[in-house]
Amino acid sequence: MSRQVEIRELYRQRPRSRFLRWSSAALAVLAIASWFSGELGTDDLFSARRLANLERFVGELVPYPLQGEAFDAGVAFRWARDLMAEKGWAAAGKTLALSVAAIVLAAFGALVLAPAAARTFASPEPYLPGPRPPGPLRRTSWKAVVWGGRALLILFRSMPEYVLAFLLLAMLGPTAWPVVLALAIHNSGILGKLTAEIVENLDPKPMAALRGLGARRPQIVVFGLYPLVFPRFLLFFFYRWETCVREATVLGMLGVVSLGYWIVDARARNHYDEMFALILVGAAIVVLGDLVSILTRELVRRFG
């Protein structure tokens, strides 16, 4: 009984925040208002007509030779083999190539921009005070560098990939470059922001030791910041690469012959079995990337 009394007493003494309570209540009211004002009624969602459409759609996801027939693994395998030989392998390879090219460019851009956006590094005297205090002009100049770098990263990640790819398509024509550059620009903004935060939270002692030995800023970046940032950067790198795979699939709808191109083509011809199979191919690429990410980070932890 005494333990229960102590628990109740601790519960009564718990920290309480009026701001948290009122903000939670406001969010609940907003969610309820959005539900009723957004025409999200469920009256017709589970009607007989909707259920019939769902049943028809699920039936059309079955490979065409097996629709209305008993399942035959051999027939399904031959259908999938022919689909992959005709479209799947080439489209998957193109999607993978687009995503890899985009994320490599994004990583390069992020690693270049992140130090300029990190307040601990982009300062007049990073990590170690100099013999003389910096003047007002020097302090203002470095503040401008930080805010400029942060503004550029915000601009990059605020531009949706699809809109950016559409604009680049008008300039560069129907090639792979609009997709690659759109994904690279957007993801460099995200990776740069995350990397700058990692840099700001690093232990400053190794960089201070390098600077004390006479290292210049580029040397501090290459031999101090990047090795310490690398393990966590890999985590974000592979996460954004998975996003690039999905977005490369979607952006294929602009005309680049990737998985998205053939998914739209199958949807236009009402070949839902092909569409679903190609969507599964894209999902398989993401799963493969996740496995590569796990193995790579394990190797870095073990040997780094």
Buried (B, 14 or more C-beta within 10 A) or exposed (E): EEEEEEEEEEEEEEEEEEEEEEEEEEEEEEEEEEEEEEEEEEEEEEEEEEEEEEEEEEEBBBBBEBEEEEEEEEBBEEBBEEBBEEBBEBBBEBBBBBBBBBBBBBBEBBBEBBBBBBBBBBBBBBBEEEEEEBEEEEBEEBBEBBEBBBEBBBEBBEBEBBEBBBEBBEEBEEEBBBBBBBBBBBBBBBBBBBBBEBBBEBEBEBBBEBBEEEBEEEEBBEBBBBEBBBEBBBBBBBBBBBBBBBBBBBBBBBBBBBBBBBBBBBEEEEBBBBBBBBBEBBEEBBEEBBEEBEEBBEEBEEEE
